[in-house]
Amino acid sequence: MGPAWCEWLEVGLENTPVLETWRELEKMVATYFPGRGTLFEETYLEGKAEGKAESILSVLEKRGIGIPQDARDRITTCTDLDILTLWFDRSLTATTAEDLFAEA
């Protein structure tokens, strides 16, 4: 059974009791329905967020900027890719980790 069919079925199951069982079975295929909140998409986006957060920390560390634990926690727990992209851009010129979070 193809990944598209698996994900199509998940979308159709919506909030039925069998949805969680189906999601457990899906963990080995990729997404074909972006924007629908399927397990594949959630897993993919989590990985992208983790990678972006690691990049932010790496840039700050390589630039010799100290990262307090509260800033590190805020960066690593963020799952919003738009915010992480903004913080990454700011990490290239920031003088402190707190500069990432400044209001526009």
Phi and psi in degrees as a GROMACS rama.xvg file:
@    title "Ramachandran Plot"
@    xaxis  label "Phi"
@    yaxis  label "Psi"
@TYPE xy
-79.9881  157.432  GLY-2
-58.4697  -38.2512  PRO-3
-63.1996  -41.3104  ALA-4
-64.7196  -42.6603  TRP-5
-59.232  -45.7319  CYS-6
-71.3815  -36.8228  GLU-7
-58.6038  -43.144  TRP-8
-63.2189  -41.1586  LEU-9
-59.8635  -44.4672  GLU-10
-59.3991  -41.0863  VAL-11
-69.5382  -28.5314  GLY-12
-71.8961  -21.3059  LEU-13
43.3334  -117.47  GLU-14
-107.35  32.5293  ASN-15
-76.8488  160.622  THR-16
-60.4255  -27.1572  PRO-17
-80.8727  -10.1057  VAL-18
-55.7318  -47.1923  LEU-19
-63.8057  -38.1836  GLU-20
-62.7386  -44.6452  THR-21
-62.3432  -41.1207  TRP-22
-61.6462  -36.1324  ARG-23
-63.8868  -35.704  GLU-24
-75.0489  -22.208  LEU-25
-81.2681  -9.73371  GLU-26
-60.0741  -3.07045  LYS-27
-111.713  15.8896  MET-28
-128.815  175.06  VAL-29
-109.424  167.864  ALA-30
-84.66  140.91  THR-31
-127.75  0.719099  TYR-32
-127.928  69.4548  PHE-33
-60.1984  143.977  PRO-34
86.847  0.835506  GLY-35
-100.486  -1.23942  ARG-36
71.6772  28.3024  GLY-37
-75.4464  166.563  THR-38
-56.6035  -42.5331  LEU-39
-59.5947  -45.8281  PHE-40
-65.5708  -44.7228  GLU-41
-59.3374  -44.8778  GLU-42
-64.1148  -43.121  THR-43
-61.7331  -47.1034  TYR-44
-67.1544  -36.3426  LEU-45
-60.2483  -43.3392  GLU-46
-63.6828  -40.6054  GLY-47
-64.5055  -42.2467  LYS-48
-64.9603  -44.0903  ALA-49
-61.1356  -42.7726  GLU-50
-63.8221  -40.8742  GLY-51
-66.4743  -42.1655  LYS-52
-62.5007  -42.7022  ALA-53
-62.0254  -37.5705  GLU-54
-65.154  -41.6994  SER-55
-60.8792  -49.5563  ILE-56
-61.1312  -40.7196  LEU-57
-63.3655  -44.5711  SER-58
-61.2586  -47.0108  VAL-59
-60.9108  -44.0487  LEU-60
-63.9251  -44.1991  GLU-61
-66.633  -26.8272  LYS-62
-86.3215  0.0621911  ARG-63
76.6361  22.6333  GLY-64
-94.5383  124.392  ILE-65
-65.7561  143.747  GLY-66
-121.926  100.5  ILE-67
-59.7464  153.713  PRO-68
-57.7259  -38.6752  GLN-69
-65.4428  -36.6509  ASP-70
-68.9007  -42.9985  ALA-71
-59.2311  -44.4396  ARG-72
-63.8455  -41.9455  ASP-73
-62.8101  -41.0143  ARG-74
-68.0759  -48.0164  ILE-75
-74.8146  -17.9538  THR-76
-98.3186  -6.36526  THR-77
-73.4168  135.496  CYS-78
-117.969  2.6049  THR-79
-86.2381  109.531  ASP-80
-63.8957  -31.854  LEU-81
-65.9094  -43.9231  ASP-82
-66.1311  -43.6681  ILE-83
-61.83  -36.9937  LEU-84
-65.3362  -42.2019  THR-85
-60.1977  -46.6374  LEU-86
-64.3317  -37.6121  TRP-87
-61.9832  -47.6697  PHE-88
-57.1902  -42.3737  ASP-89
-68.8342  -29.3032  ARG-90
-64.0172  -22.3307  SER-91
-71.9687  -23.416  LEU-92
-125.685  -5.62021  THR-93
-61.6802  149.126  ALA-94
-103.752  -16.6195  THR-95
-140.803  159.681  THR-96
-62.3604  -33.0969  ALA-97
-65.2385  -23.4435  GLU-98
-59.1421  -26.1435  ASP-99
-60.7338  -34.1135  LEU-100
-96.8139  5.62858  PHE-101
-62.1673  141.738  ALA-102
-71.3712  144.829  GLU-103
